[in-house]
Amino acid sequence: MNRISDALRLALLYPINVASKNIKFRIGLIITVSIVFLSFVGLVAAPYKEEGWGIVTPEAMYRQGMPPCLPFSCPSIYHPFGTDEMGRDLLSRVLVGAHIALLQISVTLLASLFLGLLIGVFTGYGGTVLERLLSYLTEVFLIIPSFVLAAALVIVFGRGIASVVIAITATWWPWYARTAYVVVRELRELDFVKLCRVMGASRMYIIMRHLIPNTFPIVLVQAITDAGSILIEISSINFLIGTASMQSIDLPDWGMIIGFGLRYIRTYWWIVVYPGIFLLVTTLGLVLLGDGLNEYLSPIIRRRWKPWI
């Protein structure tokens, strides 16, 4: 447990060292922290908190017929982002949507990281039969498209955060399992692992004491790098759900808001534009965060791009 806590402490302190040496990482970190701050603002101090969560209040019902944008309310000083088709304040929905987006990314990454790390470590250090079974399981999930799995889960469980998160997790953990598997295959041939086996240490002791602490930082870096791609994939699935919906979207997810609002793009553009800007900026911050981390860790990439940044 001490080794795992040391690895977690180093993982938390590592971004500070990277930020001091990589400008792309600093920009990505500033954007990401700003979005996290706005997500807390949406939870605590949204202008219309109930409307942000999808509740059609009496005030929202009144706005549905408010001129001059019948049946919508244009962006104004009272509603900087305007209102949606149900009269709900769009700024509140976008701010609450930041919380939903970060929640989906965090749950997906943590679940994928946990499953991938455990399965990859046990596969790389396990026996022949276990290694083959887990390898086949990993390959099966690698070939399943996330969109197909998400569509199946939405049909079975209905639209919502849980269906999308389960679908994305099921298609992302194999990549971390493969990374952990490769690292463990190298670690198990090193002298300190062989020495533990010779001294009679149990298999579980070696895994918990040496293999997981030395594999976790590598898989964690890969997970941070993939955060932007996961957000795009989650938003794409939610966009299709919103596009196919016949009634108003209650869940303040950016992808769903954009998908449902696409039918009003020619007249009520703000329903699509403002959530799209937040989605673009958040993805850009996560991508810069991952790219900066990769460039810092890879001397070859750092030398190649040094004249340009």
N, C-alpha and C positions, 0 to 999 in steps of 0.2 A: 504493500500500500504506500510505503514511503517513496518508492520509485515512481509510482503513478502520480502521487501528489507533486513530486519534483518535476515530472514531465508537464503536468498541468500548469505549474508556476512558470516554467520556462516558456510554455506556449502563450501565456498571458503577457509576459515581459518581452517576448520576441518582437511583436509589432512595433514597440517603441524603438528598438534598435534599427529595424528596417526603415521606419519613417524618417529617421535622422539621416539616412543615406540615399533614399530613393524618392524622387519628386512625384512620380506617378502614384506610388503608394500613399504619399501624404495627401494628394488630391482626392484619391479614392476614399481615404479614411475620413477626410473632412466631409465629403458628400454623404458617406454612410452614417456618420455620427449625426449629421443634420437631419437625415431622414428618420433616424431613431428618435431624435428629439421631437420632431413633428408628430411621430406616432404617439408619443406620450401626451403631447398637446391635444391630439384628437381624442384620446381617452378621457382626459381630465377637463379640458377647457374648450371643447368644440363649440362653435357659435350656436348650433342647434344639435345638441347631442342625440336626442331621440331620433331626429331625422337622419343623423349620420348612420345610425344602426338600421335604418330602413323603415321606421315607423312613420306613417302618414298622419301627422298631427292636424288638428283643425286649422292651424295657420297654413300648413302646406296645402290643405284642400282649398283654402281661400285663394292661394297663389295660382292655382291651376287656371283660374279665370282672370288673372290680373293682366291688364294691358301694359305695354303695347305688344307683348309677345304671346298672344293667345295660342295655345293654352299654357305657354311657358313664361317664365320670368327671366328677362335678360340679365346679364352681369351688371351689377350696380354697386353702389356703396354699401347697401344693405346685404347684398349677396354677390361678393366679388367674382365668384365662379358661376353665377346664375343658379337656376334650379333645374331639376330633372323633369321627366314627363309627369311625375306625381306631385310636383310642387315642392319637393324636398330640397333643402339647401345643398348644393353640390360641393361647396368647400368643406362642409362637415363630413360628407360622405367620402371625399378624397382623403381627408386627414385620418378618419377611422380606417379607410382602406390601406393606409400606410401600416397601421398596426396589423391588419389582416395579412398583408404581403410579407412583412417580417416574420410573423408567426408561422406562415406556411413554409418559408425558407428555413427557419430555425428547426422546426419539427422534422422537415424532410432531411435536412443535413444531419441532425443528431441521430435520427433513426437509421439512415443509410450508413452513417459512420459507425454506429454501434454494431449493426448487423454485419457490415462488410469487414470490420476489424476482427470480430470474433470468428466469423466463418473463415476468413483468410488465414488467421493465425492457426486455427485448429486444422485447417486443410494443409497448410505448409508444414506443420510439425506432427500431424497425425500419421496413423498407419496407412497401409496401402489401400485397404478397403474404404476407410473413411475419406481418404484423400480423393479417391475416384468418385465416390458418391457426391461429395460436396463440390467437386469440380464439374460434374455433370449438372448439378443443380444450378451452379453459377452460370454455366453456358445456356441453360434453358431460359433463365431470366434475362440474359443479355440479348437474346434474339426477339424478345417480346417488345413491340413498339409501345411506348408509354401512352400514345393517343388511343390505341386500340384497347389497352387495359383500362384506361380512364373511362372510355365510353361504356365498357362493360360494367364497371363499378357504378357509374352514374345511373345506368339502367336498373341495376339491382338495388342500390341503396338510395338513389335519388341524388340530385345535385347538392353540392356542399363542399366544405373544406376537407372533410374526412376522406371523401372519395378521391379527390384529386391528390391529396397528400399520400394516401396509400398507393395510388397508381405510380406516382413519381418515385416514391421510396422503393417500390418493388423493381423498378427499372434502373435505379442508380446505385443500389448497394453492391451489385456485382462488380462494378468498376473499382470500388474501394477494396472489395474482397480480393480481386486480382492483384492490386497493388500490395496489399498486406501479404498475400501469398508469395509474391516474388521476393519481398524483403525477408520474410521468415526463412525461405529456402536458402538465402545467403547467410542469415544469422546462425542457423542451426549447424553450419559447417565451421563456425569460428571456434577458437580454442576455449573461450570461457564457457560456451554452452557444452562442448564436449567434456570439459573438466567437471561441470556440474553433473553430467550423466555418470561419469566415472566415480564420482564421490557418492553416488546413490541418491541424488536429489530426485524427487518425484516429477512426473511430467507436468502436473499442474503447477508446481513450484517454479519450474523453469519458464512456463508460459506466463505466469503472473508476475514473476520477479524480473525476467530478462526480456522475453520476446515482446510482450505487449508494450512495456515502457519504451522500448527502442523502435517499435513500429508505429506507435501512435502519432508522434510528431510528423512523420512523413505522410501518413494518411490524412492528418488534420490539414496540412498545407494543401494537399490535393482538394480537400473539401472546400477550403476557402476560395481556391481558384475556380471551383465549379459553381459558386453561389450565383453569379450573374446568369449562367446558362440555365440553372434550375429556375430562377425567377422568370426567365423568358418562356421556359417550357410550361410552368404553372400558369402564367398569364395567357399563353396560347390556348391551353385547354379550357380555361375559364372564359376566354373570348368566344370559343365555339359554343360553349354552354349558353352564354349571353345572346349570341346570334340566333340560336335555335329556340330561345324562349319566346313564348307567345304572350307572356304577361310581364309586368314590371319586376325588375331584379331587386330583391330586398337586401341580399348580402352585399355590403359595400366593398366588393372586390374590384380592383381596377380593371382587370381583364373582362369581367362580366359587365361592368358599367360601359366599357368601350364597345363590347359586342352588341349589347342591347341598344346603345345610343347610335350605332352606325346607321340605323334606318332613318335617323333624323339629321344626318351630317350636313345636308344641303341647306337646312334652315336653322337648326339649333346646334351649331357646331361645337359649342362649349361643352356639351355632354361627352364628346369624344376627345376634344383637344386637351383639356386640363388633366384628366386622369392619364392621358397618353404622355404628357410632359413629365408628370411624376414618375411614371413607369420608365420612361427613357432616362431620366436623371438617376434614378435608383440603380438601374441596370448599369449605367455608365460608371457609377461609383464602385459597384461591386466588381466590374470588369477591370477597372484601373487598380483596384485593391489586389486582385489576383494576378494581374500582369506585373505589377510592381514587385510582388512577392516572388514570382517566377524569375524575373530579371535579377533580383538580388541573389537568389539561390543558384542561378546558372551563370557562371563566369563567361561562357561563350556568348550567350544572349546579351549580357551586360556590355561586353566589348563591342559587339556588333552594332548596338544602338547608342553607344556612348556619344558619337559625333552628332546625333540628332536630338538628344534630350539633355 
